[in-house]
């Protein structure tokens, strides 16, 4: 039987809800725009755009700014990728870039789903008396919309959104404030999420037990300096051994 902590802090995006696999979603949108993207063709556009997304989100400062206005960030990324391709494909105009970015932004939001078993696990943990906090980065309006859409508010004792709180992960205050609100110590707390820095390394420095949600099943990078206290492929694993 798994011994539960007094409290668990959960990430939202790609932890409880799946945002989908970006390359696949880009490819599906590109097929809708196939006539506008030839040449160089949808496959080449997806390759270049996905590369631009990876570069953008790998920069911590741009990540901090971009997550507060995802639509603007996505427009900027797509515009830059299309501009680089325009030398060989004059048809990839700024107007096409804007239309593509707008459709991708809407399509990605449409595809958000609960991970299988995640909602049931949250409800079981709450039923067993575990104090639950949702600690998510991002803009207030966007994250609140998800919370309402997926009926999450009543399931958590504390909801903390970066855009409302004025601080976010991996700032120490993000974890300390959540624990103070729940009335628990680090030794009594788990953190669960998909980001190795935000939900593993930073919480561990405070003495929190950190669980990495490896939802893609890729395993830890070989050179990872971050070692989670536990790795799960599914949030349902948190309650699988309870009796």
Beta strands, then each sheet from edge to edge (+ up, - down):
strand 1: 7-10
strand 2: 17-18
strand 3: 113-114
strand 4: 131-136
strand 5: 158-161
strand 6: 189-193
strand 7: 209-213
strand 8: 230-232
sheet 1: 5+ 4+ 1+ 6+ 7+ 8+
sheet 2: 2+ 3-
end
